[in-house]
Amino acid sequence: MRAVGAAAHPPAPSRKREGEVRFAGYASVFDRVDRGGDVVRAGAFAASLRERRAVPLLWQHRPGAVIGVIETLAEDARGLRVVARVTHPTAAALVARGALTGLSFGYRVTASRGNGPRELLGLDLAEVSLVAAPMQPLARVIAVNFQKE
């Protein structure tokens, strides 16, 4: 992804191996009620992200099914933005074709309030997953195979 009007530069040499796919997307979208009746609020991931722990990229939340590497995790105005590289050939092919676009995350609640919807104010992030049907319908892959800026 390059800004319109940016000077043309040759692409940086890619460390991506054949069959891998790099993507960006949102594992969580703030202030939108999910199918489980929860709403994640901005800042919910802040404490967890400050710890800078490695967060695995999983297939459908399965602990033993690591399918890639997360390069960047950060909160922005929209939600929890993730940039990752899918190294598992089957999963990479599905993402590349647009057949797998759902994102989700595993967590432990550290702060919440209310119910109907329950507001998630603090979350300890455990993993990010590519999924077929995300709990938050807006949590999706939004760009595939782009160069680092």
C-alpha positions as CSV (number, residue, x, y, z in Angstrom):
1,M,0.0,0.0,0.0
2,R,1.5,3.2,-1.1
3,A,0.1,6.7,-0.7
4,V,-1.2,8.3,-3.8
5,G,1.3,10.7,-5.2
6,A,4.2,9.0,-3.4
7,A,7.5,8.8,-5.3
8,A,7.9,5.5,-7.2
9,H,10.6,3.3,-5.6
10,P,11.5,-0.2,-6.5
11,P,9.9,-2.6,-4.1
12,A,12.1,-3.5,-1.2
13,P,13.5,-7.0,-1.3
14,S,10.9,-9.3,0.2
15,R,11.8,-11.8,2.9
16,K,8.5,-13.6,2.0
17,R,9.0,-17.1,0.9
18,E,7.1,-18.8,-1.9
19,G,3.6,-19.7,-0.7
20,E,3.5,-17.1,2.1
21,V,1.0,-14.3,2.2
22,R,1.3,-11.0,4.1
23,F,-1.9,-9.3,5.3
24,A,-3.3,-6.4,7.4
25,G,-6.6,-6.3,9.1
26,Y,-8.5,-5.9,12.3
27,A,-8.8,-8.6,14.9
28,S,-11.1,-6.4,16.9
29,V,-13.3,-3.4,16.1
30,F,-14.1,-0.9,18.8
31,D,-17.5,0.2,19.9
32,R,-19.5,-2.4,17.9
33,V,-21.5,-5.2,19.6
34,D,-20.4,-8.6,18.6
35,R,-22.5,-11.8,18.2
36,G,-21.8,-12.7,21.8
37,G,-23.2,-9.5,23.2
38,D,-19.8,-7.9,24.0
39,V,-18.3,-4.6,22.9
40,V,-14.6,-3.9,23.0
41,R,-13.7,-0.3,24.0
42,A,-10.7,1.6,22.8
43,G,-7.7,1.1,25.2
44,A,-8.8,-2.4,26.1
45,F,-5.6,-3.9,24.7
46,A,-3.2,-1.1,25.9
47,A,-1.8,-2.8,29.0
48,S,-1.4,-6.2,27.2
49,L,0.4,-4.6,24.2
50,R,2.7,-2.6,26.4
51,E,4.1,-6.0,27.6
52,R,5.3,-6.7,24.1
53,R,4.8,-10.4,24.4
54,A,4.9,-12.6,21.4
55,V,1.3,-13.3,20.2
56,P,0.8,-16.3,18.0
57,L,-1.2,-16.4,14.7
58,L,-3.5,-19.4,15.0
59,W,-5.9,-21.3,12.8
60,Q,-9.5,-21.1,14.3
61,H,-8.2,-20.5,17.9
62,R,-6.5,-24.0,18.0
63,P,-3.5,-23.7,20.3
64,G,-1.3,-26.2,18.4
65,A,-2.2,-24.7,15.0
66,V,0.3,-21.9,14.5
67,I,0.0,-20.7,10.8
68,G,2.2,-17.7,10.7
69,V,3.9,-14.8,12.4
70,I,2.4,-11.5,13.6
71,E,4.6,-8.6,12.6
72,T,2.7,-5.7,14.2
73,L,-0.2,-5.4,16.7
74,A,-1.5,-1.9,17.7
75,E,-4.6,-0.1,18.7
76,D,-5.7,2.6,16.3
77,A,-9.0,4.6,16.1
78,R,-10.8,1.7,14.5
79,G,-9.6,-1.3,16.6
80,L,-6.8,-3.8,17.1
81,R,-4.8,-3.6,13.8
82,V,-2.7,-6.6,12.9
83,V,-0.1,-7.1,10.2
84,A,1.0,-10.7,9.8
85,R,2.6,-13.2,7.5
86,V,0.8,-16.5,6.9
87,T,3.4,-19.3,6.4
88,H,1.1,-22.3,6.3
89,P,0.6,-23.1,2.6
90,T,-3.1,-24.0,2.8
91,A,-4.1,-21.0,5.0
92,A,-1.9,-18.7,2.8
93,A,-3.7,-19.8,-0.3
94,L,-7.1,-19.3,1.2
95,V,-6.1,-15.7,2.4
96,A,-4.6,-14.9,-1.0
97,R,-7.8,-16.0,-2.8
98,G,-10.0,-14.0,-0.4
99,A,-11.7,-17.2,0.7
100,L,-10.6,-16.7,4.4
101,T,-11.0,-13.1,5.6
102,G,-12.2,-13.5,9.2
103,L,-10.1,-12.4,12.2
104,S,-10.6,-13.0,15.9
105,F,-8.6,-13.0,19.1
106,G,-8.3,-15.1,22.2
107,Y,-8.2,-13.2,25.5
108,R,-8.8,-13.0,29.3
109,V,-11.0,-10.2,30.6
110,T,-9.2,-8.0,33.1
111,A,-11.8,-5.2,33.3
112,S,-15.4,-5.0,32.2
113,R,-18.7,-3.4,33.1
114,G,-22.4,-4.0,32.5
115,N,-24.1,-6.6,30.4
116,G,-26.3,-6.4,27.4
117,P,-23.9,-5.4,26.0
118,R,-20.9,-6.2,28.3
119,E,-18.2,-3.6,27.8
120,L,-14.7,-5.0,27.6
121,L,-12.4,-2.4,29.1
122,G,-9.3,-4.4,29.7
123,L,-8.1,-7.5,27.8
124,D,-5.1,-9.7,28.2
125,L,-4.4,-10.7,24.6
126,A,-3.4,-14.4,24.2
127,E,-3.6,-15.0,20.4
128,V,-4.9,-13.8,17.1
129,S,-6.7,-16.2,14.7
130,L,-7.7,-16.4,11.1
131,V,-11.3,-17.8,11.3
132,A,-14.1,-18.7,8.9
133,A,-16.8,-16.9,11.0
134,P,-15.6,-14.2,13.4
135,M,-17.6,-13.3,16.5
136,Q,-17.2,-9.6,15.4
137,P,-18.4,-9.6,11.8
138,L,-16.3,-6.4,11.1
139,A,-13.0,-8.1,12.2
140,R,-11.5,-8.9,8.8
141,V,-8.5,-9.0,6.6
142,I,-8.5,-5.7,4.7
143,A,-5.3,-5.9,2.6
144,V,-3.2,-8.8,1.2
145,N,0.4,-9.0,-0.1
146,F,1.4,-5.4,0.3
147,Q,4.9,-4.0,0.7
148,K,6.1,-2.5,3.9
149,E,6.0,1.3,3.9
